[in-house]
Amino acid sequence: MTSLQENKFNLKILLILSLGHLVTDIYQGSLPALLPLLKEKLLLSYTMTGVIMMAANLTSSVVQPVFGYLSDKKEKIFLLPLGCLCAGIGFSLVGLPDEYAIVLALVMVSGLGVAAFHPEGYKTARFFTGDKMATGMSVFSVGGNLGFAVGPIISLAIVTRLGFDYLPAMIVLSLVFVALVSYAWGSVASPKQGTLEKAMSSEGATRGVYLSLFLIIATVIMRSWTQIGLMTYIPFYYIDVLKGDPLYAAQLVSVFLIGGVVGTIGGSIIADRVGHKRYLIASLLLATVLFPLIFITEGLMLFVALGVVGMVLISSFTVTIVMAQELLPRNLGIASGLMVGFAIGTGGIGVTILGVIADHYGVPVALKSIWLLPLAGLLLSLPIRYRTPRRS
């Protein structure tokens, strides 16, 4: 790999990496669904259960920039199979121990595996996107989105039908990816970051790069806060307030997330054509305008509204990662860790504030207040100094 032309779009490698992303996020997305069952099995308090989730979030999300830093110091392609394997081992064994401390340790092992995989995964995927940066990265990203969507279904099906003793069977998923990435090791490990840096734009050298990076992170925090807030408070609203069917609430959230999967691919293709920053602004503006449809529709149209809102809101997921990588061309791992780990993890922590609003003013007010978040993200995105690079 000695020239820009050799940095071509490679769908085969991107699909292998996407499979690893899918498997890794199956483990990450499954834990919240199993928490009630773990709580019952171990006779835990809500506080102790919350500590498990906090440990998972801290190890899987907030520390990702650390692994990104290590990845940028020297090529560490081994973090892909190792991270996926650790995520699988930690999660698959979490239902076996009867001691709380051991369960907590396994959750942290799984979380660290998730944190190790993502920065290296996004950095490696970047080498195979060619001119279609956002489009290529969306192939990798959509694996993670699907993992979060199907993870709870797979893990709950195993535990509810067979019991926790059969949960270790899920380790097979990570072993499949390890085998595939080992087979393709030469192709995955061949690109060198230094070569890619020469091919990338010099935008990262501009004086306002750190301010723009800060604004992108802040924008992603608002978008993530919106997404996780809706995922959290839609069930609360339809179950606790309207006394509706829990399955109906789960279906609403699933449609919202499936819309995000579609938007991740479609939005990335459009962004590569019209410009990354321009698309980010347009998606946040459209999400802000469409958000009230959630409260004025019902029945089938409510599912349509949530699907469209999810599609528009989440469609800039890959775009913001590419923008951060363009601003930090020599630190692709850190850029990826900041976007996928720190920013999204921080947005999730912000949902706690919605809980305070719900306690004082009610769940409907908390749900409606989420509308302010994409609007805040829109305002934060406007001053970003960024130009979509043009490559031959």
For each residue, the residues with C-beta under 8 A, 3 or more apart:
1: 6 7 190 191 192 195
2: 6 195
3: 6 7 199
4: 7 199 391 392
5: 8 392
6: 1 2 3
7: 1 3 4 127 128 129 130 191 195 196 199
8: 5 128 130
9: 14 128 129 130 131 132 135 136
10: 13 14 128 130 187
11: 14 15 139
12: 15 16 184 187
13: 10 16 17 128 184 187 188
14: 9 10 11 17 18 125 128 129 136 139 140
15: 11 12 18 19 139
16: 12 13 19 20 177 180 181 184 188
17: 13 14 20 21 80 121 124 125 128 140 143 181 188
18: 14 15 21 22 139 140 141 142 143
19: 15 16 22 23 143 176 177 180
20: 16 17 23 24 80 81 84 117 121 143 177 180 181
21: 17 18 24 25 117 118 121 140 141 143 144 147
22: 18 19 25 26 143 144 146 147
23: 19 20 26 27 84 87 88 147 173 174 176 177
24: 20 21 27 28 83 84 87 113 114 117 118 121 144 147 174
25: 21 22 28 29 114 143 144 145 146 147 148 151
26: 22 23 29 30 147 148 150 151 154 155 170 173
27: 23 24 30 31 87 88 90 91 92 110 113 114 147 151 170 174
28: 24 25 31 56 60 87 110 111 114 147 148 151
29: 25 26 32 33 147 148 149 151 152
30: 26 27 33 34 91 151 152 154 155 156 170
31: 27 28 34 35 52 53 56 91 94 107 110
32: 29 35 53 152
33: 29 30 151 152 155 156
34: 30 31 37 38 94 95 155 156 159
35: 31 32 38 39 49 52 53
36: 39 40
37: 34 40 41 95 159 160 164
38: 34 35 41 42 44 49 52 94 95 103
39: 35 36 42 43 44 46 48 49
40: 36 37 43
41: 37 38 95 164
42: 38 39 98 100 103
43: 39 40
44: 38 39 48 49 52 100
45: 48 49
46: 39 49 50
47: 50 51
48: 39 44 45 51 52 100
49: 35 38 39 44 45 46 52 53
50: 46 47 53 54
51: 47 48 54 55 104
52: 31 35 38 44 48 49 55 56 103 104 107
53: 31 32 35 49 50 56 57
54: 50 51 57 58
55: 51 52 58 59 104 107 108 111
56: 28 31 52 53 59 60 107 108 110 111
57: 53 54 60 61 62 111 345 348 349
58: 54 55 61 62 63 111 345
59: 55 56 62 63 107 108 110 111 112 114 115
60: 28 56 57 63 64 110 111 112 114 115 341 345
61: 57 58 64 114 115 341 342 344 345 348
62: 57 58 59 341 342 345 346
63: 58 59 60 66 67 112 115 341
64: 60 61 67 68 115 118 119 336 337 338 340 341 342 345
65: 68 69 119 334 337 338 341 342
66: 63 69 70 115 337
67: 63 64 70 71 79 115 116 118 119 120 333 337
68: 64 65 71 72 119 123 331 332 333 334 335 336 337 338 341
69: 65 66 72 73 331 333 334 337
70: 66 67 73 76 333
71: 67 68 75 76 79 119 120 123 332 333
72: 68 69 123 193 330 331 332 333 334
73: 69 70
74:
75: 71 189 192 193
76: 70 71 79 120
77: 80 120 124 185 188 189
78: 81 82
79: 67 71 76 82 83 116 117 119 120
80: 17 20 77 83 84 117 120 121 124 181 188
81: 20 78 84 85 177 178 181 182
82: 78 79 85 86 113 116
83: 24 79 80 86 87 113 114 115 116 117 118 120 121
84: 20 23 24 80 81 87 88 113 117 174 177 178
85: 81 82 88 89 113 174 175 178
86: 82 83 89 90 109 110 112 113 116
87: 23 24 27 28 83 84 90 91 110 111 113 114 117 174
88: 23 27 84 85 91 92 110 113 170 171 173 174 175
89: 85 86 92 93 109 110 113 171 174
90: 27 86 87 93 94 106 107 108 109 110 111 112 113
91: 27 30 31 87 88 94 106 107 110 167 170
92: 27 88 89 167 168 169 170 171
93: 89 90 96 97 106 167 168
94: 31 34 38 90 91 97 103 106 107 110 167
95: 34 37 38 41 159 164 165 167
96: 93 164 165 167 168
97: 93 94 102 103 106
98: 42
99: 102 103
100: 42 44 48 103 104
101: 104 105
102: 97 99 105 106
103: 38 42 52 94 97 99 100 106 107
104: 51 52 55 100 101 107 108
105: 101 102 108 109
106: 90 91 93 94 97 102 103 109 110
107: 31 52 55 56 59 90 91 94 103 104 110 111
108: 55 56 59 90 104 105 111 112
109: 86 89 90 105 106 112 113
110: 27 28 31 56 59 60 86 87 88 89 90 91 94 106 107 113 114
111: 28 55 56 57 58 59 60 87 90 107 108 114 115
112: 59 60 63 86 90 108 109 115 116
113: 24 27 82 83 84 85 86 87 88 89 90 109 110 116 117
114: 24 25 27 28 59 60 61 83 87 110 111 117 118
115: 59 60 61 63 64 66 67 83 111 112 118 119 337 341
116: 67 79 82 83 86 112 113 119 120
117: 20 21 24 79 80 83 84 87 113 114 120 121
118: 21 24 64 67 83 114 115 121 122 336 337 340 341
119: 64 65 67 68 71 79 115 116 122 123 333 334 336 337 340 341
120: 67 71 76 77 79 80 83 116 117 123 124 333
121: 17 20 21 24 80 83 117 118 124 125 140 336
122: 118 119 125 126 137 140 321 325 332 336 339 340
123: 68 71 72 119 120 126 127 193 332 333 336
124: 17 77 80 120 121 127 128 188 191
125: 14 17 121 122 128 129 136 137 139 140
126: 122 123 129 133 136 137 196 322 325 332
127: 7 123 124 191 193 196
128: 7 8 9 10 13 14 17 124 125 136 191
129: 7 9 14 125 126 132 133 135 136 137
130: 7 8 9 10 133 136
131: 9 272 391 392
132: 9 129 135 136 269 272
133: 126 129 130 136 137 272 322 326 389
134: 137 138 267 268 269 271 272 276 318 319 322
135: 9 129 132 138 139 265 268 269 272
136: 9 14 125 126 128 129 130 132 133 139 140
137: 122 125 126 129 133 134 140 141 268 318 321 322
138: 134 135 141 142 264 265 267 268 269 318
139: 11 14 15 18 125 135 136 142 143 265
140: 14 17 18 21 121 122 125 136 137 143 144
141: 18 21 137 138 144 145 264 268 317 318 321
142: 18 138 139 145 146 261 264 265
143: 17 18 19 20 21 22 25 139 140 146 147
144: 21 22 24 25 140 141 147 148
145: 25 141 142 148 149 257 260 261 264 314 317
146: 22 25 142 143 149 150 261
147: 21 22 23 24 25 26 27 28 29 143 144 150 151
148: 25 26 28 29 144 145 151 257
149: 29 145 146 153 254 257 258 261
150: 26 146 147 153 154
151: 25 26 27 28 29 30 33 147 148 154 155
152: 29 30 32 33 155 156
153: 149 150 156 157
154: 26 30 150 151 157 158 170
155: 26 30 33 34 151 152 158 159 167 170
156: 30 33 34 152 153 159 160
157: 153 154 160 161
158: 154 155 161 162 166 167 169 170
159: 34 37 95 155 156 162 163 164 166 167
160: 37 156 157
161: 157 158
162: 158 159 165 166
163: 159 166
164: 37 41 95 96 159 167
165: 95 96 162 168
166: 158 159 162 163 169
167: 91 92 93 94 95 96 155 158 159 164 170
168: 92 93 96 165 171
169: 92 158 166 172
170: 26 27 30 88 91 92 154 155 158 167 173
171: 88 89 92 168 174 175
172: 169 175 176
173: 23 26 88 170 176 177
174: 23 24 27 84 85 87 88 89 171 177 178
175: 85 88 171 172 178 179
176: 19 23 172 173 179 180
177: 16 19 20 23 81 84 173 174 180 181
178: 81 84 85 174 175 181 182
179: 175 176 182 183
180: 16 19 20 176 177 183 184
181: 16 17 20 80 81 177 178 184 185 188
182: 81 178 179 185
183: 179 180
184: 12 13 16 180 181 187 188
185: 77 181 182 188 189
186: 189 190
187: 10 12 13 184 190
188: 13 16 17 77 80 124 181 184 185
189: 75 77 185 186
190: 1 186 187
191: 1 7 124 127 128 195 196
192: 1 75 195 196
193: 72 75 123 127 196 197 330 332
194: 197 198
195: 1 2 7 191 192 198 199
196: 7 126 127 191 192 193 199 200 329 332
197: 193 194 200 329 330
198: 194 195
199: 3 4 7 195 196 391
200: 196 197 204 326 329 389
201: 204 326 329 387 389
202: 205 206
203: 206 209 326 327 329 386 387 389
204: 200 201 209 326 327 328 329 330
205: 202 209
206: 202 203 209 385
207:
208: 211 212 385
209: 203 204 205 206 212 213 327 328 385
210: 213 214
211: 208 214 215 385
212: 208 209 215 216 327 384 385 386
213: 209 210 216 217 324 327 328 335 338
214: 210 211 217 218
215: 211 212 218 219 380 381 383 384
216: 212 213 219 220 320 323 324 327 339 381 384
217: 213 214 220 221 324 338 339 342 343
218: 214 215 221 222 377 380
219: 215 216 222 223 280 284 320 377 380 381 384
220: 216 217 223 224 320 339 343 344 347 377
221: 217 218 224 225 343 344 346 347 350
222: 218 219 225 226 347 373 374 376 377 380
223: 219 220 226 227 284 313 314 316 317 320 347 373 374 377
224: 220 221 227 228 343 344 346 347 348 350
225: 221 222 228 229 347 348 350 351 370 373
226: 222 223 229 230 287 313 347 370 373 374 377
227: 223 224 230 231 260 310 313 314 347
228: 224 225 231 232 347 348 351
229: 225 226 232 233 350 351 354 367 370 373
230: 226 227 233 234 253 256 294 309 367 370
231: 227 228 234 253 256 257
232: 228 229 235 236 351 354
233: 229 230 236 237 354 358 363 366 367 370
234: 230 231 237 238 249 252 253 256 306 367
235: 232 238 239 246 249 250 252 253
236: 232 233 239 240 241 358 363 367
237: 233 234 240 241 242 249 363 364 367
238: 234 235 241 242 244 245 248 249 252
239: 235 236 242 243 244 246 249
240: 236 237 243 363
241: 236 237 238 362 363 364
242: 237 238 239
243: 239 240
244: 238 239 248 249
245: 238 248 249
246: 235 239 249 250
247: 250 251
248: 238 244 245 251 252
249: 234 235 237 238 239 244 245 246 252 253
250: 235 246 247 253 254
251: 247 248 254 255 303
252: 234 235 238 248 249 255 256 302 303 306
253: 230 231 234 235 249 250 256 257
254: 149 250 251 257 258
255: 251 252 258 259 303 306 307 310
256: 230 231 234 252 253 259 260 306 307 309 310
257: 145 148 149 231 253 254 260 261 310
258: 149 254 255 261 262 307 310
259: 255 256 262 263 306 307 308 309 310 311 314
260: 145 227 256 257 263 264 310 311 313 314 315 317
261: 142 145 146 149 257 258 264 265 314
262: 258 259 265 266 311
263: 259 260 266 267 310 311 312 313 314 315
264: 138 141 142 145 260 261 267 268 314 315 317 318
265: 135 138 139 142 261 262 268 269
266: 262 263 269 270 311 315
267: 134 138 263 264 270 271 279 283 311 312 315 316 317 318 319
268: 134 135 137 138 141 264 265 271 272 315 318 319
269: 132 134 135 138 265 266 272 273
270: 266 267 273 274 279
271: 134 267 268 274 275 276 278 279 280 316 319 388
272: 131 132 133 134 135 268 269 276 388
273: 269 270
274: 270 271 278 279 282
275: 271 278 279 388
276: 134 271 272 279 280 319 322 323 326 386 388
277: 280 281 323 381 384 386 387 388
278: 271 274 275 281 282 388
279: 267 270 271 274 275 276 282 283 316 319
280: 219 271 276 277 283 284 316 319 320 323 381 384
281: 277 278 284 285 378 381 382
282: 274 278 279 285 286
283: 267 279 280 286 287 312 313 315 316 319
284: 219 223 280 281 287 288 313 316 374 375 377 378 381
285: 281 282 288 289 378
286: 282 283 289 290 312
287: 226 283 284 290 291 309 312 313 374
288: 284 285 291 371 374 375 378
289: 285 286
290: 286 287 293 305 308 309 312
291: 287 288 294 309 370 371 374
292: 295 296 371
293: 290 296 297 305 308 309
294: 230 291 297 302 305 306 309
295: 292 368
296: 292 293
297: 293 294 301 302 304 305
298: 301 302
299: 302 303
300: 303 304
301: 297 298 304 305
302: 252 294 297 298 299 305 306
303: 251 252 255 299 300 306 307
304: 297 300 301 307 308
305: 290 293 294 297 301 302 308 309
306: 234 252 255 256 259 294 302 303 309 310
307: 255 256 258 259 303 304 310 311
308: 259 290 293 304 305 311 312
309: 230 256 259 287 290 291 293 294 305 306 312 313
310: 227 255 256 257 258 259 260 263 306 307 313 314
311: 259 260 262 263 266 267 307 308 314 315
312: 263 267 283 286 287 290 308 309 315
313: 223 226 227 260 263 283 284 287 309 310 316 374
314: 145 223 227 259 260 261 263 264 310 311 317
315: 260 263 264 266 267 268 283 311 312 319
316: 223 267 271 279 280 283 284 313 319 320
317: 141 145 223 260 264 267 314 320 321
318: 134 137 138 141 264 267 268 321 322
319: 134 267 268 271 276 279 280 283 315 316 322 323
320: 216 219 220 223 280 316 317 323 324 339
321: 122 137 141 317 318 324 325 335 336 339 340
322: 126 133 134 137 276 318 319 325 326
323: 216 276 277 280 319 320 326 327 384 386
324: 213 216 217 320 321 327 328 335 336 338 339
325: 122 126 321 322 328 329 332 335 336
326: 133 200 201 203 204 276 322 323 329 386 389
327: 203 204 209 212 213 216 323 324 335 386
328: 204 209 213 324 325 331 332 334 335
329: 196 197 200 201 203 204 325 326 332
330: 72 193 197 204
331: 68 69 72 328 334 335
332: 68 71 72 122 123 126 193 196 325 328 329 335 336
333: 67 68 69 70 71 72 119 120 123 336 337
334: 65 68 69 72 119 328 331 337 338
335: 68 213 321 324 325 327 328 331 332 338 339
336: 64 68 118 119 121 122 123 321 324 325 332 333 339 340
337: 64 65 66 67 68 69 115 118 119 333 334 340 341 342
338: 64 65 68 213 217 324 334 335 341 342 343
339: 122 216 217 220 320 321 324 335 336 342 343 344
340: 64 118 119 122 321 336 337 343 344
341: 60 61 62 63 64 65 68 115 118 119 337 338 344 345
342: 61 62 64 65 217 337 338 339 345 346
343: 217 220 221 224 338 339 340 346 347
344: 61 220 221 224 339 340 341 347 348
345: 57 58 60 61 62 64 341 342 348 349
346: 62 221 224 342 343 349 350
347: 220 221 222 223 224 225 226 227 228 343 344 350 351
348: 57 61 224 225 228 344 345 351
349: 57 345 346 352
350: 221 224 225 229 346 347 353 354
351: 225 228 229 232 347 348 354 355
352: 349 355 356
353: 350 356 357
354: 229 232 233 350 351 357 358 366 369 370
355: 351 352 358 359 366
356: 352 353 359 360
357: 353 354 360 361 365 366 369
358: 233 236 354 355 361 362 363 365 366
359: 355 356
360: 356 357
361: 357 358 365 366
362: 241 358 365 366
363: 233 236 237 240 241 358 366 367
364: 237 241 367 368
365: 357 358 361 362 368 369
366: 233 354 355 357 358 361 362 363 369 370
367: 229 230 233 234 236 237 363 364 370
368: 295 364 365 371
369: 354 357 365 366 372
370: 225 226 229 230 233 291 354 366 367 373
371: 288 291 292 368 374 375
372: 369 375 376
373: 222 223 225 226 229 370 376 377
374: 222 223 226 284 287 288 291 313 371 377 378
375: 284 288 371 372 378 379
376: 222 372 373 379 380
377: 218 219 220 222 223 226 284 373 374 380 381
378: 281 284 285 288 374 375 381 382
379: 375 376 382
380: 215 218 219 222 376 377 383 384
381: 215 216 219 277 280 281 284 377 378 384
382: 281 378 379
383: 215 380
384: 212 215 216 219 277 280 323 380 381
385: 206 208 209 211 212
386: 203 212 276 277 323 326 327
387: 201 203 277
388: 271 272 275 276 277 278
389: 133 200 201 203 326
390:
391: 4 131 199
392: 4 5 131
